[in-house]
Amino acid sequence: MTACRLCRSRLPAGTPAYYTLCKSCFVRQKEQEQIDLTNEVASLRAENRRLRDQKHGLDGEMVNRLIRLCHPDRHGNNRASNLVTTWLLEQRKKA
């Protein structure tokens, strides 16, 4: 006869060999897994909100300096300069 690996109670006769837990330990383990998953989801959602709300790290003055450095007027209306300046202007709105 085999026994439950957690509480060591005997498993009923005829229980397949791959059953390692009694019914009550199995239910308790599944309930604990559900609690753990619920807590993990809540934690991940909170982290996701924190990261979404987090500032990008550039203050307004630094963005202005970068705009002045890469402005298309200084670089012959270069395509890359236009792209970067557009992005920086969007960042300035967020700052």
N, C-alpha and C positions, 0 to 999 in steps of 0.2 A: 504494500500500500504506500501511496505517496502522500506527502504532507504539503501544506501551503508553505511557500518559502518565506512568507512574512510572519504569520501567526503560529505556524507549525501545527495547526489543527489538521486532522486526517481528512483527506479528500474522500468523497463517497466512492464506494466500490464501482468499478467499471468506468471511472473517469479516464479519458484519454491521457496518454503520457505527456502530451504537450501542454496540458493544463498545469500551471505552476502556482495558481492562487485559488483560494476558496472564493465563493461568490461574494461574501461581504468585503474581503480584502480587495477583490477586483473592482467592486463598485466604489469603494473608498479611493482606490488609486485613480480611477477614471474621474471622480469628482475633483480630486486634487489637481489632476492634469487640466481639467476645465478651468479651475480657479487660477492656476499658473498661466494658462493661455490668455485668460481674460485680463490678468494683471499685465502681462507682456504687451498685449494689444493697447491697453490704456497708456502704458509707458511709451510705446512707439508713437502713438497719436500725439501725446504731449511733446515728445521730441520733434515730431514733424511740425507741429504748430510753432515751437520755439525756433526751429530753423527757418520756417517760412517768414516769421516775423523779424528775424534777425537782420540787422542792417548789413549792408555789403562791405562796410569797413572804410569807405571813402567819405571823408568829411567834405562839406561844400567848398571850402577854400582849396582843398587839394584837387577836386574835380575842375574848378575854375583854372587852376594852374595848368593842369593837363590839357584842357581845351585850348589854352593860349599856346602851348607847346606844339600841338599837333593840328592846329586849325588849317583848313584847306588854303586859306589866303597865304600862309607861310610856306606851303608846299606845292604851289602851282596847281591848285585844285585837283590834287592827286586823289584817285579813287579810294585808296586805303585811308587816306587822311579824312575824306568825307565820311567813310564808314565809322572810323573810330570817333570822330567828333560827334556824329549822330548818337552813338552809343553813350558817350560821355554826357551829352545833353539829357538823355533819358535818365542817367544815373543822378544827375544834378536835381532832377525833379523828385527823385526818391529820397534824396538826402535831407 
